[in-house]
Amino acid sequence: MIGGQGEDSCGKSGTGETPQERKRRGGSAAARGKRSLAWKSTAVSQAVQLMYPVCSSLEWIHVIISQPLLFLTSVSFFE
């Protein structure tokens, strides 16, 4: 066998990284999993921070747009 266990003939693992790349980043599979989880958590947090102002502004637009409709609906009940 040319490559090590879990590697193809070019030395790439199933994750697409060479042993040198894996060694440079360092750590065990568990440590890599923790880094991955931390990265995903950060990505979700950043997405929420970006979406919150958008959703808040859309809620205000919804309130502003719906107010005249509610007024017209309530006026039509009194006729």
C-alpha positions in Angstrom: 0.0 0.0 0.0 1.4 3.4 -1.0 -0.5 5.7 1.4 -1.1 5.4 5.1 -4.3 4.1 6.6 -7.3 6.2 5.5 -5.3 7.9 2.7 -5.3 7.6 -1.0 -2.1 7.3 -3.1 -1.5 11.0 -3.1 -1.5 11.1 0.7 -4.9 12.8 0.9 -7.4 11.7 3.6 -11.1 11.5 3.2 -11.4 15.1 4.3 -9.2 16.3 1.4 -6.2 17.3 3.5 -2.6 16.0 3.4 -1.0 14.6 6.5 1.2 17.8 6.5 -1.9 20.0 6.5 -3.4 17.9 9.3 -0.2 18.1 11.3 0.1 21.9 10.8 -3.3 22.5 12.2 -2.6 20.0 15.0 -4.7 18.1 17.4 -6.7 14.9 17.5 -9.9 14.2 15.7 -11.8 15.2 18.9 -9.9 18.6 18.9 -10.7 19.1 15.3 -14.4 18.3 16.0 -14.4 20.9 18.8 -12.9 23.5 16.5 -15.5 22.7 13.9 -18.3 23.0 16.4 -16.9 26.3 17.6 -16.6 27.6 14.1 -20.2 26.5 13.3 -21.5 28.2 16.5 -19.7 31.4 15.5 -21.2 31.3 12.0 -24.7 30.8 13.4 -24.2 33.6 15.9 -23.0 36.0 13.1 -25.9 35.0 10.9 -28.4 35.8 13.7 -26.7 39.1 14.4 -27.0 40.0 10.7 -30.6 38.8 10.4 -31.9 40.5 13.6 -31.8 44.1 12.2 -33.3 42.9 9.0 -36.2 41.1 10.7 -36.7 44.0 13.1 -37.0 46.5 10.2 -39.3 44.2 8.3 -41.5 43.9 11.4 -41.8 47.7 11.5 -42.7 47.8 7.8 -45.3 45.2 8.5 -46.8 47.2 11.3 -46.8 50.4 9.3 -48.4 48.7 6.3 -51.0 46.9 8.3 -52.2 50.0 10.3 -54.2 51.7 7.5 -55.8 48.3 6.6 -56.9 47.9 10.2 -58.3 51.4 10.2 -60.2 50.9 7.0 -61.5 47.6 8.2 -62.7 49.1 11.5 -64.3 52.0 9.6 -66.3 49.7 7.4 -67.8 48.0 10.4 -69.3 51.3 11.6 -71.1 52.0 8.3 
